[in-house]
């Protein structure tokens, strides 16, 4: 851990096998810790807050709480920071190569209503879909096929990419399933 932040890569397909997917990381921030002001361009960053809260500082201040999903489109470029609240933050950060270079930057927060415990998050791009579920203790849910990231109180792991059918996850857990257009992107390295 460095200055209250630890980051652990879960998935980093450098060969283009993940389509637009560049990286998924599990980040833990102590109360008040942040990433520091940093630059992004031509990348979409999708943050799923597993626990605690995270203030996003760019174009205003948006605070994401457990279950919220932040979608940052860096577009032509921006400098921003994210800082954990008084309760710290546990976050899954997913980096996707932008679908449309040259767009204006933007950020939005998808809030899960009390009654909405699972469903698709509209990312506004056809090559990457995200399904999120907050599974309560002793509940079991069927999850769609895709690259599965499961977070329990004890650990976080990325599962295989099933080619068909659904799987099941028993709570308590937060489950993210990525469905990605796996066509080899032009930027992929052999």
Secondary structure by P-SEA (a helix, b strand, c coil): ccccbbbbbcccccccccccccbbbbbbbcccccccccccccbbbbbbbccbbbbbbcccbbbbcccbbbbbccccccccccccccccbbbbbbbbcccccccccbbbbbbbcccccbbbbccccccbbbbbbbccccbbbbbcccbbbbbcccccccccccccccccccccbbbbbbbccccccccccc
